């Protein structure tokens, strides 16, 4: 059953994604495993991907909530939320380095019931 995308749902998805990116910014595989229930292999793969896009001293973040869903110069928003045929929400989140857009995009899914969303990491790509 496809989820209806409301402002409230966008805000919940943003909060989950922002918390995940805060953990990514730590570049700590144990935190990824503990806080997001990822396997050791997936946590290491994520860190390798981050290393390929960003230097270790760059702070990772998402666009601020007030700007996250507003289309930018290219007509695309910093975070794209969409319903999938399988049911969960899909998110494509532009990762910022030191507050500036990078070329990396974080792909996530959010699933849930009864108003609670659960984040599922998919991949980081260009």
C-alpha positions in Angstrom: 0.0 0.0 0.0 1.5 3.3 -1.1 2.0 6.0 1.5 0.5 9.4 1.0 3.3 12.1 1.2 2.1 14.8 3.6 4.2 17.7 5.1 4.1 15.8 8.4 5.5 12.7 6.8 8.2 14.8 5.0 9.2 16.3 8.3 9.4 12.9 10.0 11.5 11.5 7.1 13.8 14.5 7.3 14.3 14.1 11.0 15.3 10.4 10.5 17.6 11.2 7.5 19.2 14.1 9.4 19.9 11.9 12.4 21.4 9.3 10.1 23.7 11.9 8.4 24.8 13.0 11.9 26.0 9.5 12.5 27.6 9.4 9.1 29.5 12.6 10.0 31.1 10.7 12.9 32.6 8.3 10.4 32.3 5.6 13.1 31.3 2.1 12.0 30.3 1.0 15.5 27.9 3.9 15.8 26.3 3.0 12.4 25.9 -0.6 13.6 24.6 0.3 17.0 22.3 3.2 16.1 21.0 2.1 12.7 21.3 -1.7 13.0 23.6 -2.1 10.0 26.0 -5.0 9.6 29.7 -4.4 10.0 30.2 -5.0 6.3 27.6 -2.4 5.3 29.0 0.1 7.8 32.5 -0.3 6.4 31.1 0.0 2.8 29.4 3.3 3.8 32.6 4.7 5.2 34.5 3.7 2.0 31.9 5.6 -0.1 32.2 8.7 2.1 35.9 8.6 1.7 35.6 8.5 -2.0 33.4 11.7 -2.0 34.6 13.7 1.0 37.8 14.4 3.0 37.8 13.3 6.6 37.7 16.8 8.0 34.6 17.9 6.0 31.4 18.1 8.1 28.5 16.2 6.5 24.9 17.5 6.7 21.6 17.8 4.9 20.1 21.1 3.7 18.2 22.8 6.4 14.5 21.7 6.7 13.2 25.1 5.5 15.2 24.6 2.2 15.2 20.8 1.9 12.1 20.3 -0.2 12.2 23.6 -2.2 13.3 23.2 -5.8 16.8 24.8 -6.4 18.4 26.4 -9.4 18.2 23.1 -11.4 14.6 22.6 -10.5 15.4 19.8 -8.1 15.1 19.9 -4.3 18.0 18.9 -2.0 15.8 16.1 -0.7 13.4 14.3 -2.9 10.7 12.2 -1.2 8.6 9.9 -3.3 6.2 7.0 -2.8 7.4 3.6 -4.2 5.2 0.8 -5.7 6.4 -1.5 -2.9 5.0 0.8 -0.2 7.9 2.5 1.5 8.9 6.1 0.9 12.1 6.7 -1.1 14.4 9.5 -0.3 17.2 11.0 -2.4 19.2 13.3 -0.2 22.0 15.6 -1.4 24.8 15.4 1.0 26.4 18.7 2.0 30.1 19.0 2.9 30.8 22.0 5.2 27.4 23.3 4.2 28.0 23.2 0.4 26.4 20.7 -2.0 28.5 17.8 -3.0 28.0 15.3 -5.8 27.1 12.5 -3.4 23.4 11.5 -3.0 22.3 9.4 -0.1 19.5 7.0 -1.1 17.2 5.8 1.7 13.8 4.2 2.2 11.4 4.8 5.1 8.8 2.3 6.1 6.5 2.3 8.9 3.0 2.0 10.4 1.0 3.8 13.0 2.9 7.1 12.3 6.4 5.7 13.1 9.0 5.6 10.3 12.0 3.3 10.2 15.0 4.3 8.1 16.6 1.8 5.7 19.9 2.6 4.1 20.1 1.9 0.4 23.3 3.3 -1.0 25.4 6.5 -1.7 26.0 7.4 -5.3 26.3 10.3 -7.7 
